[in-house]
Amino acid sequence: MRYIVLLFVLLFHIPCLSEKVYSASSGRGKSVLLKHIPLADTEKSVRKIFSLSIPGYPGAYNPSIVNLEQGFLLSFRYDDLRRNKSMVGMVRLNRRFEVVGSPVLSDTLLELEDMRLFWIEGVLYASGTRVEIRSPTRTAIALCQVDVQTLKLKNAVDLMYHPQQVEKNWTPLVHSNSSGKTDLFYIYSHNPQHVLRVKSISTGAIEHAILPWSQKGLSWEHKWGAIRGGTPCVSIGDERLEFFHSSFNDKNRRWWVFGAMTFENSPPFRIKAISQYPIMAQGMYTTPLVPRFKKRTFRVAFPGGFVEVKKKKKTLFYLVYGENDSGIKVMVLDKKRLLASMKKVPYSERPYSSAPYRGSSKVRR
């Protein structure tokens, strides 16, 4: 009889253990697919992870963040189920990542998703996906100004490049050249790398700055899926840093993961290094699914922005990301250890041109 009981335990209990291990929440090991991925917190590149709740907006997710004079400004996505509409919210945080004041939902008529925040010459901008109201399966990239006083969006325009029906996850990159001119670029795709430049912020006119070019040494996609945009690509000294995302299937479950990538500071923005494996740590993927997603099996970690903070002799990155389309988390990373853990990408020549380009990068969005 005891052998029958033992068999029952093995058949029905082990799958549960497997799921806990895969979620990296227990820290006891890894799944079969990810068994060669060390947890980043055990390597000390991840210092801690904590949740961030927005009062009055349960289930807010997919955040971005920028520095303010006092604290931070956080954007978030909130799905209004009564109106069947995604909305953009803004809220101030103090330096302890505590909510200060009341969150503000934008009253724009546009249906916006997954905004990224960034500064251009003292003006705050937000950029993200705009869903066509008359054709919900079609999306474009919208660029808006943010009123820092009211936290409202204004002056929204569509960026005038949409070779595909679904456009999303463009990576903003703000660059000031030696003459003092500031340009807004977007990394349209990473492999091949295709970079656009915004000719006019007021009209959304676009030109092709760096034509599609494949760079050797990006082995990530063979294991973890196509590289897609995540946070803005921000200068961190003598190079730039972006946290990107990708996704893949493991049996009957879809997983969204993220990694880090560094670039040259100036055009043509060659890729310098990339994470050797997804950044995973204890405490990830633990956000309970909101009721409308209860029957889904996906697990999501979607990076949207980061800020650099100096504490004593350490420099830390506070990365905000959406988890399981149901919540917001903050990952604190050690800058030195993170950069040291990345794999160098071989140098390759790349053209830099603003000449007309009549092709397109077909990118799975």
Secondary structure, 3 states (H helix, E strand, C coil): CHHHHHHHHHHHHHHHHHHHHHCCCCCCCCCCCCCCCCCCCCCCCEEEEEECCCCCCCCCEEEEEEECCCCEEEEEEEEECCCCEEEEEEEEECCCCCEEEEEEECCCCCEEEEEEEEEECCEEEEEEEEECCCCCCCEEEEEEEECCCCCCEEEEEECCCCCCCCCCCCEEEEEECCCCCEEEEEEEEECCEEEEEEEECCCCEEEEEEEEECCCCCCHHHHHCCCECCCCCEECCCCEEEEEEEEEEECCEEEEEEEEEEECCCCCCCEEEECCCCCCCCCCCCCCCCHHHCCCCCECEEEEEEEEEEECCEEEEEEEEEECCCEEEEEEEEHHHHHHCCEECCCCCCCCCCCCCCCCCCCCC
